[in-house]
Amino acid sequence: MSITSTFTASAERRATVSTRDGVELAVREYGPRDAESTVVLLHGHCLRAESWTYVRDELTRRYAGARVVCYDHRGHGDSATAPQGTYNLDQLGHDLRDVLDAVAPTGPVVLIGHSMGGMTALTYAAQNPHEIGTRVVGVALIATAASGLADAGFGRLLRNPVVSLFQSAVRRAPRVMQHAKRVASTVFAPIIRTAEFGDRTVSPRVLALANAMHNETPIVTMASFLSAFMTYDRTDALAALSRIPTLVLCGSADLMTPPSHSVAMAAAVDYADLVILEGAGHSVILEQPTGVAAAMARLMTRVSGVGETFDSGFALAA
């Protein structure tokens, strides 16, 4: 695992972290390099670090001293593609370890994950239980689940035989299927919109950002992770989160990971802060970034123990 960096004249600094299996992950960093703590924002399936843009901007407006580091999961965004067999949540947990070791080797860490990012945070907690309450001092699980993704909401579609046929077609002819994905993107855009936003009126810029991130994700990446979702179960990690401040947040209109998932997770974690944002869907971090940022601010206040303000060394990573 290694890291190389390039810095722009703006507030953004870019780096590449090479994982232990040689996959290069695109990393972006904002704010002071010497912040004492790090908050890691983990994006969802078929998204990229830009999905946190509105939340990140809201947080940095509140806390000018925050340090932000963003990275794209393997096969997503500007990160490199990887062998198909590595597109699973256990591997994403290991990738998170490599990123932390490269960009935040010391100091406390807060993990904040949306959708698949939340599953990554739970996987990391299960893989590294000794770090909960020591290195990892806070967790936020946003529009995600600890298990049973195929048992509720749109997740039940994972059990449809068509999903297996789709995955087989991608394995046999990935280039043909990638071309078909581009052609079909306009056809399926309304379905994606319904799954993520329901029938609510959503800002055109939010829809444009969400659609762009979905359309840019390679079809092999998209298809391969579906198997991991069907077998995913990290309820074993929840008990350990009782040792640290934990936020569980979702939208009341989330069709992908309905509020029942969040309620179940919060019930398994002592003193968890359960927040359900009225009217928001699965893309709650795009739809209601101010509400998400406010909930995250409460989490960070609990972590820092300094009331309404943060020390100037507080770091934020995404």
DRENMISE-990641 format. One line per 5 residues: number of its first residue (from 1); for each residue x, y, z of N, C-alpha, C. Coordinates in steps of 0.001 Angstrom, whole numbers, plus 524288, in hexadecimal, padded with zeros to 5 digits. Example, Ala and Ser with C-alpha at 12.3 -4.5 7.8 and 13.67 -1.06 7.14 Angstrom:
1> 83386:7E9C6:81E78:8300C:7EE6C:81E78:83390:7F31C:81E78  83232:7F736:81BA8:83566:7FBDC:81BE4:83264:8001E:81EBE
This chain:
1> 80356:7FB61:80000:80000:80000:80000:80377:804CD:80000  80255:8088B:7FC74:80580:80D45:7FC11:80203:811CE:7FAA8  80426:81688:7FB16:8012B:81B34:7F9D4:8049A:81EF5:7F6D5  80281:82136:7F29C:8051B:8255E:7EFCC:80170:829FB:7EFA2  80398:82EAE:7EF8B:80058:83351:7EFF6:8019F:83746:7EBBE
6> 7FDAB:83A37:7EA22:7FE47:83EE5:7E6F3:7FAC6:84301:7E94B  7FC89:847E3:7E970:7F987:84BFE:7EBF3:7F848:85048:7E805  7F35D:85207:7E828:7F1A9:85633:7E4B8:7F1FC:85B59:7E79A  7F14C:85F97:7E4B4:7F19B:864BF:7E71B:7ECD5:865E1:7EA78  7E893:862F9:7E99C:7E3D5:863CE:7ECA2:7E447:8610E:7F1D9
11> 7DFF3:860FC:7F4B9:7DFE5:85E72:7F9D7:7E030:85886:7F959  7DF16:85694:7F4B2:7DF16:850EA:7F3F4:7E494:84EDD:7F305  7E5DF:84A97:7F5A7:7EAC7:847D6:7F4C0:7E96C:8424A:7F311  7EC12:84052:7EF26:7EAE3:83B2F:7ED0A:7EF4C:8375E:7EE25  7EDE0:83286:7EEF8:7F1B1:82E6C:7EFFB:7EFA3:8294B:7EDE3
16> 7F31E:8258C:7ED62:7F1AF:82041:7EBDD:7F3BC:81C81:7EFF5  7F048:8195B:7F211:7F1D3:81553:7F5CB:7F1B2:81015:7F308  7F602:80D4E:7F336:7F649:80821:7F0E9:7F51A:80417:7F517  7F110:800F9:7F445:7EF80:7FD11:7F81E:7F35F:7F88A:7F832  7F2BD:7F523:7FBE8:7F662:7F0C1:7FC6E:7F61F:7ED0B:7F7DB
21> 7F1C5:7ECF5:7F505:7F180:7E9AB:7F05F:7F269:7ECCB:7EB65  7F468:7F194:7EBFF:7F63C:7F492:7E784:7F240:7F7D0:7E49C  7EDAC:7F8C8:7E6ED:7E9AE:7FC02:7E467:7EA5E:801AA:7E629  7EA9D:80542:7E27B:7EB72:80ABF:7E3C0:7E63D:80D78:7E4C2  7E5CD:80FC8:7E95E:7E10D:81284:7EAF9:7E1F2:81863:7EAC3
26> 7DE4F:81B32:7E860:7DEA8:820E2:7E7E2:7DCF1:82378:7ECF5  7E051:826C0:7EF15:7DF69:8294B:7F41B:7DFAD:82F2F:7F36C  7DC27:831FC:7F615:7DC48:837AF:7F623:7DC3B:8398E:7FBC5  7DF50:83D94:7FCD5:7DFC0:83F90:80229:7DED7:84571:8023F  7DC1E:84738:80639:7DAFE:84CC9:806EC:7DC46:84E4F:80C88
31> 7DD88:85351:80D51:7DE59:85539:8129A:7E3CC:8541D:814AE  7E4B4:85561:819AC:7E9E9:854E4:81BF8:7EBD2:84F45:81C40  7F0BD:84E7C:81AEF:7F305:84944:81AFD:7F400:84746:82086  7F483:84AE1:8243C:7F63D:8495C:8297A:7F1BA:848E6:82D5B  7ECF6:84857:82B7C:7E888:847B3:82F00:7E947:842C8:83245
36> 7E77B:842F0:83716:7E886:83EB4:83AB8:7E511:839F5:839C4  7E064:83AC3:83794:7DCB0:83689:836C6:7DB23:8362D:8310D  7D8FB:831C9:82F85:7D767:830EC:82A1F:7D1EE:82EA4:829EA  7CE9A:830E5:82697:7C970:82EBA:82590:7C967:82CC7:81FF6  7C7FD:827DE:81F30:7C819:82578:81A06:7C28D:824EE:817F8
41> 7C180:8275B:81387:7BC6C:826E9:810F2:7BCD2:822D7:80C97  7B9A4:81ED1:80CD8:7B9E4:81A6D:8093B:7B509:81A63:805C4  7B5C3:81A8B:800AC:7B157:81B15:7FD12:7AEB7:815DC:7FBEA  7AA53:81626:7F936:7A72C:81194:7F81D:7A84C:80F05:7F2E3  7A58E:80AB7:7F1E8:7A60D:807B0:7ED1D:7A4AC:80AFC:7E85D
46> 7A808:80AC2:7E465:7A757:80DA4:7DF7E:7A7B1:81387:7E031  7A99A:8154D:7E49E:7AA76:81AE1:7E576:7B04F:81BEE:7E599  7B1D7:82059:7E7A9:7B752:821BD:7E83F:7B7B5:825E0:7EC7B  7BC6C:8278D:7EDB3:7BD25:82B32:7F207:7BA0A:83035:7F150  7B909:831BB:7EC6C:7B60D:83687:7EB78:7B091:83649:7EDAD
51> 7AE98:831A8:7EED1:7A958:83153:7F110:7A906:8340A:7F656  7AD86:834DF:7F8CD:7ADB3:8378E:7FDDE:7AE79:83D77:7FD50  7AEAE:83F77:7F892:7B020:844F5:7F7BC:7ACDF:848BC:7FAFD  7A7B0:84837:7FAD0:7A452:84BEE:7FD88:7A4F0:84B80:80374  7A54E:846B3:8056D:7A614:845F1:80B0A:7AB6B:847FF:80CAE
56> 7AF5D:846C8:80999:7B4A8:8489A:80AD3:7B4E5:84E8A:80AE3  7B27A:8510A:80703:7B27C:856BB:806D7:7AFBC:85906:80B96  7AB63:85693:80D23:7A887:85874:811B5:7ABE0:85804:8169C  7AEA2:853AF:81724:7B1EE:852EB:81BC3:7B68C:856A8:81BD1  7B901:85767:8174F:7BD84:85AE2:81735:7BBEF:86090:817F9
61> 7B715:861E7:816AE:7B53D:8672A:817E4:7B4B6:867DC:81DD2  7B2F7:863BE:8206E:7B254:86401:82616:7B793:863D2:828EB  7BB32:860B7:826D3:7C024:85FC2:82982:7C4A4:8609F:825B6  7C698:86570:82598:7CA98:866E6:821D0:7CF94:863C8:82285  7D07D:861AD:8272E:7D54D:85ED6:82830:7D4FB:85917:826E1
66> 7D09E:85767:82493:7D000:851D8:82373:7D3A4:85019:81F14  7D5B3:84B6D:81F94:7D8D2:848F7:81B7C:7D561:844DA:818D8  7D543:844F6:813AD:7D1EA:84173:810BB:7D54E:83E3F:80D01  7D4C1:8391A:80D34:7D769:835A4:8097A:7D346:8322C:80707  7D2C7:8325C:801D3:7CECE:82F4E:7FF13:7D167:82B19:7FBC6
71> 7CF1A:82666:7FB98:7D11D:82287:7F7E8:7CCB1:81F77:7F56D  7CDBB:81DAB:7F0A1:7CA04:81A78:7EDC2:7CB42:814B0:7EEC1  7C72E:8118D:7EFBC:7C7FA:80BF1:7F04D:7CA31:809AB:7EB3D  7CCA9:80531:7EBA4:7CEAE:80288:7E6FF:7CA3D:801BB:7E307  7CB91:802BC:7DE14:7C7B6:8022A:7D9F3:7C3D8:8069B:7D98E
76> 7C471:80A8E:7DCC1:7C0EC:80F10:7DCC7:7C3FB:81415:7DBAE  7C15A:817D9:7D966:7C3A3:81D03:7D8C1:7C8E1:81CDB:7D600  7CCB6:81F91:7D853:7D1ED:81FDC:7D5FF:7D594:81B99:7D7ED  7D3B6:8182E:7DB4C:7D6FA:813CF:7DD0A:7D747:80FAC:7D8C2  7DB54:80C73:7D90B:7DC2B:80879:7D511:7D838:80403:7D58B
81> 7D747:80178:7D132:7D435:7FCAC:7D158:7D787:7F860:7D3D9  7D4FE:7F41A:7D543:7D7A8:7EFED:7D811:7D588:7EAB3:7D640  7D815:7E66D:7D7A0:7D5F8:7E14D:7D642:7D069:7E0B1:7D850  7CD12:7DE61:7D529:7C78A:7DDFC:7D67C:7C6B2:7DB5E:7DBC7  7C9EC:7D791:7DD0E:7C954:7D4C0:7E1F6:7CA65:7D7FF:7E6C9
86> 7CCAD:7DCAA:7E60D:7CDD2:7E009:7EA94:7C98A:7E401:7EBA1  7C565:7E3E6:7E877:7C11B:7E78B:7E952:7BD63:7E557:7ED6E  7BF10:7E5CD:7F24C:7BBF0:7E3F5:7F6B1:7BD0F:7E761:7FB6F  7B9DB:7E6F0:7FF5C:7BA3A:7EA73:803DC:7BEE6:7E946:80755  7C07B:7E464:807B3:7C534:7E333:80AB1:7C9DC:7E613:8086D
91> 7CA3C:7E61F:8033A:7CE8E:7E8E2:800BC:7CE34:7EEC5:801A1  7C974:7F0E8:80190:7C8EC:7F686:80294:7CAA9:7F7DC:80818  7C9C1:7F449:80BD2:7CBBB:7F51E:81114:7D1A1:7F552:8112B  7D429:7F1D4:80E33:7D9E2:7F1DB:80DEA:7DBDA:7F6CB:80B30  7D901:7F883:8071F:7DA89:7FD57:80474:7DA51:801FD:80829
96> 7D64E:80228:80B6B:7D5E7:8065D:80F41:7DA95:80646:812DE  7DC35:801B8:8147C:7E0E8:8013F:817BB:7E5A2:8039E:814F1  7E64E:80265:80FF3:7EAC7:8046C:80D0A:7EA98:80A59:80C8D  7E5EC:80C88:80BA2:7E56F:81236:80B42:7E6BA:814C7:81078  7E49D:812AF:814B7:7E5BA:814E7:819DD:7EB82:814A2:81B25
101> 7EDF5:81038:81A03:7F384:80FB0:81B33:7F6CC:8138A:8180F  7F4DB:814FA:81365:7F7C9:8188D:81011:7F6ED:81E3C:81183  7F208:81FC6:81284:7F0DB:82550:81336:7EFCE:826E0:818DC  7EEA9:8231C:81C35:7ED9B:8244A:821BA:7EFD0:81FF3:82526  7F506:81F43:824FD:7F760:81AE7:827D9:7F701:81B63:82DCA
106> 7F626:82020:82FB3:7F5A9:820F5:83550:7F0E2:82455:83662  7EF37:82451:83B48:7EAEB:8279E:83CE7:7E5AB:824F6:83C69  7E1BD:82714:83F20:7DC7C:824CB:83F0D:7D9C3:82581:839D0  7D629:821E0:838A2:7D36D:821C0:833AA:7CD8D:82144:8349F  7CA74:82420:8318E:7C4CD:82387:8316C:7C362:82187:82C01
111> 7C079:81D31:82BC4:7BEE1:81AE3:826CD:7B937:81C54:825A4  7B847:81E89:820FE:7B306:8200E:81F68:7B205:81DCC:81A05  7AE2F:81A4B:819A0:7AD35:817AF:814B3:7A79D:81819:812F1  7A6EE:818DF:80DDA:7A1C8:81906:80B70:7A0FB:81411:80842  79CAD:81148:80939:79B44:80CA6:8063B:79FA7:8089A:8066B
116> 7A20B:80746:80203:7A64F:80388:80207:7AAD6:80570:80562  7AB66:80A9C:805DA:7AF75:80CC1:8093D:7AE80:80B77:80EF3  7A980:80B7A:8108C:7A831:809E7:815D9:7A968:8042C:816BE  7A864:800ED:812C7:7A9B2:7FB64:8132B:7AF9A:7FAA5:8138F  7B284:7FDF0:810D4:7B837:7FDC6:81123:7BA09:7FF18:816A8
121> 7B7A6:80312:81904:7B918:80493:81E58:7B7FE:8001E:82229  7B376:7FD91:821A2:7B22D:7F92E:8250C:7B5E8:7F499:82426  7B749:7F3AE:81F48:7BAF9:7EF80:81E12:7C041:7F099:82081  7C1FD:7F573:8201C:7C6F9:7F6F6:82282:7C6CB:7F629:82867  7C273:7F79C:82ACE:7C1E4:7F6EA:83073:7C22D:7F12B:831F4
126> 7BFC5:7EDCA:82EB8:7BFEF:7E82E:82FCF:7C56C:7E5FE:82F04  7C837:7E816:82B31:7CD86:7E63B:82A23:7D177:7E832:82E27  7D047:7ECA5:83097:7D3F3:7EF1E:83435:7D143:7F090:83957  7CEFA:7ECD8:83C1F:7CBFE:7EE16:840DA:7CF37:7F0BB:84518  7D456:7EFB2:84516:7D7C5:7F213:84909:7D84B:7F7F3:8484B
131> 7D6D2:7F9F7:843B7:7D752:7FF90:842BA:7D286:802B1:8445D  7CE2D:80000:84570:7C965:802BF:846E0:7C9EB:804B6:84C7C  7CA00:809DF:84D03:7CACD:80C3E:8521B:7D065:80DDA:85303  7D3E5:80C4D:84F88:7D959:80DFA:84FDE:7DA93:81171:84B31  7DB86:80F03:846A9:7DC7B:81219:841F4:7D769:81446:83FB8
136> 7D374:81105:83F44:7CE5B:812BF:83D3A:7CB14:814BC:841C1  7C9F7:819D5:841C9:7C764:81C49:84645:7C1C6:81DF0:8451E  7BFE3:81D17:84062:7BA87:81E5F:83F04:7B922:81BFE:839CC  7B415:81AD6:83910:7B23D:8187E:8342B:7ACF2:81AD3:832CF  7AC0F:81BC5:82DC1:7A6E9:81D4B:82BD1:7A571:819A2:82762
141> 7A0C3:81765:827BE:79EC4:813C2:823D8:79A0E:81652:8213D  79AA3:817D3:81C4F:796BB:81AF8:81997:79451:817EE:81518  78F22:81771:81522:78C3B:814C9:810F9:78EB7:80F84:80FB3  78F60:80C56:813B6:79219:80763:81300:78F75:80330:8163E  79205:7FEAE:816B2:78FD2:7FA44:8198C:79439:7F6EC:81B98
146> 79301:7F3C4:81F93:796D5:7F00F:821A7:79602:7EA98:81F7A  7916B:7E990:81D50:7903A:7E470:81B0E:78AE2:7E4C5:81866  7894D:7E07B:815E7:7840B:7E013:813C2:782C1:7E3E0:80F6A  7868C:7E53B:80C32:7857F:7E8FA:80801:7815E:7E700:80430  78121:7E1E4:80383:77D68:7DFAE:7FFC8:7781A:7DE90:8022F
151> 77750:7E060:806F3:77269:7DF20:809B0:76E7F:7E39A:809CB  7701A:7E841:8082E:76C97:7ECC0:8088D:76DB6:7F09F:80435  769C1:7F3B0:802DA:76A6F:7F7D3:7FEFD:76C1C:7F5C4:7F9AF  76EB3:7F92B:7F6B6:7708B:7F7AC:7F18E:774B9:7F36D:7F1DD  77708:7F2B4:7F689:77AEA:7EE9B:7F72A:778D4:7E937:7F601
156> 773A4:7E88F:7F65A:77156:7E37D:7F529:77231:7E1EE:7EF80  7734E:7E5C5:7EC28:77466:7E48F:7E6B0:77968:7E16B:7E612  77CCF:7E16D:7EA08:781A1:7DE64:7E9BE:78083:7D890:7E938  77BE9:7D6E7:7EB19:77A81:7D15E:7EAC6:77829:7CFE3:7E57D  7772A:7D3BD:7E236:774D0:7D2B3:7DD25:778B2:7CFC4:7D9AB
161> 77702:7CB8F:7D716:77A86:7C8A1:7D39E:77D09:7CC01:7CF63  77A85:7D042:7CE04:77CAF:7D3B1:7C9FC:78203:7D5CB:7CBAC  782D4:7D69C:7D0C5:787D4:7D894:7D2A9:78C31:7D4B8:7D16C  78B37:7CFB8:7D24D:78F24:7CBBA:7D11C:79041:7CB7C:7CB45  78C2F:7CBF2:7C81D:78CEB:7CBFD:7C275:79023:7D0B0:7C0C7
166> 78F03:7D52F:7C328:791F1:7D9F8:7C201:797B3:7D941:7C359  798DB:7D70B:7C7ED:79E46:7D63C:7C984:7A111:7D26C:7C5E0  79E5C:7CE58:7C43F:7A0AF:7CA8E:7C0A0:7A1FB:7CD1D:7BB6A  79E79:7D066:7B988:79F69:7D319:7B494:7A419:7D6B9:7B4F6  7A4AF:7D958:7B966:7A929:7DCD4:7BA27:7AE3B:7D9BC:7BA42
171> 7AE32:7D52B:7BCD1:7B2E9:7D1EF:7BD08:7B472:7D000:7B79C  7B094:7CE96:7B46F:7B1B3:7CC71:7AF39:7B35E:7D0A4:7AB5C  7B0DF:7D527:7AB7F:7B1E9:7D930:7A78C:7B1D8:7DE9A:7AA13  7B5C9:7DFDB:7AD2C:7B5B3:7E4DF:7AFF2:7B5AD:7E99D:7AC5B  7B870:7E95B:7A7E6:7B8A3:7EDE5:7A472:7B358:7EED7:7A1E5
176> 7B0E6:7EAA6:7A038:7ABB7:7EB25:79DCB:7A7D5:7ED4C:7A1C2  7A81A:7EB49:7A695:7A475:7ED07:7AA91:7A585:7F2AB:7AC2C  7AA80:7F44A:7AC16:7ABBA:7F9B9:7AD56:7A963:7FD5D:7A946  7A9C3:7FBC6:7A453:7A75B:7FEEC:7A029:7A174:7FF16:7A0D9  79F27:7FA9D:7A213:79981:7FA69:7A2DB:797E2:7FDCB:7A770
181> 79B38:7FE08:7AB74:79A0B:8014D:7B007:799B5:80708:7AE73  79D53:808C0:7AB21:79D3E:80E35:7A965:79841:80F65:7A663  796CB:80BBB:7A2F5:7921C:80C82:79FD7:78D3E:80C94:7A34C  78D3F:80916:7A730:78898:80872:7AA79:7883F:80C79:7AED0  78C5C:80F93:7AF92:78C70:8132C:7B40E:787D9:816F1:7B3FB
186> 78660:818BC:7AF3E:781F7:81C5D:7AEFC:77CCC:81996:7B00C  77C99:81478:7AEA2:777D5:8117C:7AF8E:7770D:81087:7B560  77B63:80F3A:7B814:77AFB:80DC6:7BD8E:77B74:81267:7C148  77C9D:8170C:7BF2A:77D1E:81BA4:7C28C:77849:81C82:7C5EE  7737B:81C00:7C3CF:76EE2:81CB6:7C72C:76E95:818B0:7CB93
191> 77068:813DB:7CA8A:77054:80FCE:7CE93:77429:81131:7D2E0  778D1:812EB:7D157:77CBF:81489:7D52E:77AAF:81918:7D867  77828:81CC8:7D5B0:77607:82145:7D876:77201:81F8E:7DC80  76E92:81BF2:7DB05:76A95:81A16:7DEA4:76D06:81748:7E342  770F6:81405:7E235:7737B:8110A:7E660:7762D:81499:7EA4E
196> 7788E:818C6:7E866:77BA1:81C19:7EBE1:77891:820AC:7EE17  774E9:822C5:7EB13:77247:82789:7ECB4:76C5B:826F7:7ED43  76A2B:8227B:7EB9A:76487:821D8:7EBDF:761CD:82587:7E821  75D27:8275F:7E9A8:75A2F:82AD9:7E639:75A7F:83089:7E7EF  75E94:831C7:7EAFD:75F21:8371C:7ECF4:761C8:83AA5:7E8EA
201> 760CD:83FA5:7E94A:76372:84372:7E602:768FD:8442D:7E80C  76CCD:84360:7E495:77248:843A6:7E618:7750A:8478F:7E296  778C7:84A51:7E4C7:77BC6:84E27:7E1D6:77E34:84BB2:7DCF9  77DE3:84E4A:7D86B:7804C:84C34:7D3AC:78620:84B31:7D445  788D5:84E63:7D755:78E72:84D89:7D7F1:78F7E:84895:7DB0B
206> 78C0C:84752:7DEBB:78C94:84278:7E1B5:78BC6:83DCF:7DE1E  787B4:83DFD:7DAD1:786B1:839BC:7D72D:78B28:8391D:7D34C  78D39:83D77:7D164:79180:83D3C:7CD9E:7964F:83AB2:7D003  79783:83C20:7D4D7:79C09:839E8:7D777:79B51:83410:7D863  796B8:83295:7DA4A:795AD:82D0E:7DB5F:795DF:829CE:7D662
211> 79361:82BAB:7D23E:7935B:828BB:7CD5A:798C7:8283F:7CB03  79BD7:82C6D:7CB61:7A123:82C49:7C93C:7A472:82832:7CC0A  7A3F9:827F6:7D133:7A716:82435:7D42B:7A57C:81EA3:7D2E7  7A068:81DB6:7D23C:79E9A:8187E:7D0DC:7A076:81700:7CB69  79FEA:81A8B:7C7B5:7A11E:8194D:7C24D:7A6EC:81861:7C168
216> 7AA47:81AB3:7C4A8:7AFE9:81A2B:7C3F1:7B216:81532:7C661  7AF1F:81291:7C9A9:7B118:80DEB:7CC48:7B150:80955:7C878  7B5E5:806C3:7C7E5:7B640:80242:7C45C:7B242:7FE11:7C5C6  7B022:7FB87:7C1DC:7AC01:7F7B9:7C2DC:7AE00:7F300:7C5E0  7B30F:7F1A5:7C54A:7B543:7ED4E:7C847:7B52F:7EEA4:7CE17
221> 7B694:7F374:7CF61:7B65A:7F533:7D4D3:7B0C4:7F4EC:7D6D7  7AD2F:7F710:7D3C6:7A7B1:7F737:7D55A:7A59E:7F1BB:7D66B  7A69B:7EE25:7D2CE:7A462:7E8E4:7D334:7A700:7E59F:7D770  7AC1B:7E61D:7D7F4:7AEFD:7E2A8:7DB74:7AD8C:7E379:7E128  7AC9C:7E83F:7E2BF:7AB6A:7E945:7E833:7A606:7E739:7E9C8
226> 7A298:7E62D:7E60A:79D55:7E46A:7E756:79D6A:7DF4A:7EA5E  7A105:7DBD6:7E90A:7A16C:7D6E5:7EBE2:7A2E3:7D7C6:7F18E  7A659:7DB87:7F270:7A7FE:7DCBE:7F7CB:7A366:7DEC8:7FAFD  7A001:7E1C9:7F88A:79B80:7E3EA:7FB5D:797BB:7DF99:7FD0C  79733:7DB9A:7F9D5:79378:7D776:7FB05:79516:7D448:7FFC9
231> 79A2B:7D3CF:800B7:79C0C:7D0A5:8051A:79DFC:7D3E0:809AE  79DCB:7D8FF:80924:7A003:7DC86:80D1B:79D36:7DC13:8125D  7A043:7DB71:81685:79E2D:7DB60:81BD9:7A281:7DCFB:81F8F  7A21C:7E1B5:821B1:7A5F7:7E3A0:82574:7A350:7E551:82A81  79F3A:7E284:82BEA:79CC7:7E3A2:830FB:7A08D:7E293:8356F
236> 7A499:7DF57:83464:7A875:7DE30:83870:7ABA5:7E2F0:83A00  7ABB5:7E6F4:836BF:7AED5:7EB99:837E5:7ABE2:7EF9E:83B28  7A6C6:7EF1E:83B88:7A3A4:7F338:83E01:7A4A5:7F3BE:843DA  7A535:7EF60:846A0:7A5DE:7EFA1:84C4A:7AA9A:7F2E4:84DC9  7AED0:7F26A:84ACB:7B396:7F558:84C04:7B2CB:7FB38:84B8F
241> 7AF0D:7FCDB:8483C:7AE2B:80275:84786:7ABCD:804FE:84C5C  7A9D9:801D9:85005:7A7CC:80407:854EC:7AC1E:806AA:8580C  7B107:80594:856C5:7B568:807E1:8599E:7B6BC:80D59:857BD  7B469:80F07:8535F:7B5BF:8141B:85124:7B0CD:816F6:84F75  7B0F9:81C2B:84EEC:7AC78:81F02:84CD0:7AB1F:81D11:84758
246> 7A623:81BEA:8467C:7A469:819B3:84182:79F83:81C83:83F9E  79F92:81DFC:83AAD:79B15:8205B:8381E:798EE:81C8B:8341B  793C6:81BC5:8341E:7911D:818B7:8301C:78D16:81C51:82D97  78D86:81D2C:8287D:78A40:8210C:825D4:78824:81ED1:820BA  7834E:82020:81F83:78109:81EAB:81A71:77CAB:82274:8191C
251> 77ABB:8220F:81452:7763F:8251E:812B1:77142:821FC:8137A  76D08:82492:814C1:7681E:821D0:815AD:765FD:81F53:810B8  767A1:82141:80C1D:765AE:81F3A:80727:769C5:81BFF:80445  76D84:819D8:8071E:771A8:816B2:804C5:76F5D:8117A:802F1  76F7F:8107D:7FDDC:76D6D:80B9F:7FBB4:77197:80763:7FB32
256> 77693:808F0:7FB52:77ACC:80525:7FAC8:77C20:80293:7FFF8  77CDB:805C2:803F5:77DD1:803CF:80946:779CB:80673:80CCF  77519:80442:80D1D:770DA:806A5:81017:77258:807AE:815C7  76F90:80B51:81858:770C6:80CAD:81DC7:770F1:8080A:82180  76E50:803BC:82035:76E77:7FF2C:823A6:77401:7FD43:8248B
261> 77763:7FDCF:820A7:77CE1:7FC57:82156:77F83:7FFD7:82568  77E96:804E2:82500:7810F:8088E:828A4:77F07:807C2:82E2D  779F9:806E3:82EB4:777B1:805F9:833DD:77A2B:80126:8365B  77ADF:7FCF9:83349:77D30:7F82B:83554:782D7:7F90A:8370B  785D3:7FBFD:833F5:78B40:7FD01:83568:78B91:80048:83A57
266> 78872:80465:83A95:78890:807DA:83F24:78703:804EC:84414  7835B:8013D:8439F:781AA:7FE3C:8482D:785FE:7FABE:84A3F  789B0:7F95D:846E5:78DF3:7F5DE:84871:792B1:7F8C5:84A9B  7928B:7FE07:84A7E:796FC:80127:84C45:7953D:8049C:850CB  79799:803FF:8554E:79631:8072A:859D7:79723:80CF7:858BC
271> 7933F:81025:859FD:793A5:815D8:8599F:79487:817CE:85409  792FC:814B2:85030:79370:8167E:84AC7:78FB1:81B0B:849E2  79162:81EC0:846AC:78E14:82326:84517:78B5F:8219B:84005  78648:82080:8403F:7834A:81F01:83B9F:780A8:823CE:8395F  781D0:824FC:8346F:77FA2:8298F:831C5:77CF8:827BB:82CC3
276> 77803:82906:82C28:7752D:827DC:82757:77365:82D0D:82508  7758A:82E68:8208D:77458:8336C:81E0C:76F73:832DD:81AB4  76B76:835C2:81C1A:7665E:8354E:8199D:76699:836A7:813CD  7648C:83314:81096:76414:8340C:80B05:768E2:832BE:807CF  76D42:83194:80A52:7720B:83070:80765:77223:82AC7:805AA
281> 774BC:829C6:80142:77547:82484:7FF39:77AA9:82253:80039  77C2E:81E76:7FD07:7813A:81BE4:7FDD8:785C2:81FAD:7FD13  7851D:8236A:7F99A:7893E:82752:7F8AC:788B6:82BE6:7FC70  787F2:82AAF:8015E:78709:82EAB:8055B:78B92:83284:805B8  7905C:830C1:804A8:794D0:8344C:80514:794D4:83851:800B3
286> 79205:83732:7FC6D:79162:83B03:7F83B:78C81:83E4A:7F901  7885B:83BD4:7FAF2:78353:83E7A:7FB7E:7832D:84247:80010  78537:840A6:8048A:784ED:843D4:80946:78A43:8442E:80BEE  78E22:8466B:8093F:7936B:846A8:80B76:793BB:849CB:8107F  7906A:84DD4:81103:79091:850F5:815CD:78EDB:84DBD:81A7E
291> 78AAC:84AAB:819D2:788E5:84756:81E14:78CD1:8431E:81F6C  78F52:840E3:81B71:79355:83CE9:81C61:797FA:83F5F:81F37  799A3:843F6:81D6E:79E17:84694:81FE2:79CE9:847F6:8258E  7981F:84986:826AC:796B2:84AD3:82C12:7970D:84603:82F8D  7953B:8418B:82D98:79591:83CB6:8309C:79B3D:83B15:83160
296> 79E64:83BC4:82D55:7A3EB:83A85:82DC9:7A69D:83E1A:831A6  7A4FA:84311:831C5:7A744:846C4:83581:7A62D:84511:83B1A  7A167:84310:83C0D:7A036:84115:8414F:7A3A5:83C6D:842A9  7A47A:8390C:83EC2:7A7E2:83491:83FA7:7AD5E:8365B:84115  7AF62:83A1A:83E28:7B4B7:83BE4:83F1E:7B529:83EBB:8444E
301> 7B0EE:84158:845E6:7B0EE:843D5:84B04:7B141:83FB0:84F47  7AE5C:83B6C:84E9A:7AEAD:83724:85263:7B429:834D9:85282  7B686:8345A:84DE9:7BBC5:8321E:84D9A:7BFCA:835B4:85021  7BF68:83AC2:84EEF:7C358:83E73:850DE:7C29A:83FD4:85693  7BDA4:83FBF:8585C:7BCA3:84101:85DD1:7BDC4:846A0:85F37
306> 7BD5B:84A1B:85B61:7BE96:84F9B:85C76:7B9E5:85321:85B69  7B53E:850F6:85BAE:7B099:85433:85B0E:7AF8A:855A5:85576  7AE83:85A97:85483:7ACB6:85C51:84F65:7B112:85D7D:84B95  7B5F4:85D65:84D4B:7BA30:85ED4:849C6:7BE24:85A78:84969  7C119:85A8D:84529:7C538:856C7:8445C:7CA79:85967:84500
311> 7CE44:85651:846B5:7D3A5:85826:846B9:7D546:8590E:8410D  7D8AA:85CEE:8403B:7DA43:85E32:83AE9:7DD35:859B7:83853  7DF0B:855F3:83B54:7E1C5:85196:83918:7DE3F:84D36:8376A  7D91A:84DBB:8382B:7D58B:84983:836B5:7D5EF:8488D:830E0  7D644:84383:82F51:7D6F6:84234:829CF:7D249:83F5B:827AD
316> 7D11D:8405E:822BB:7CCCF:83DBD:82010:7CEF7:83B1F:81B33  7CDDF:8361E:81A85:7CFA1:83360:815CE:7CB10:830C5:81328  7CB08:830F0:80DFF:7C6B4:82E85:80B20:7C8A2:82AC9:8070D
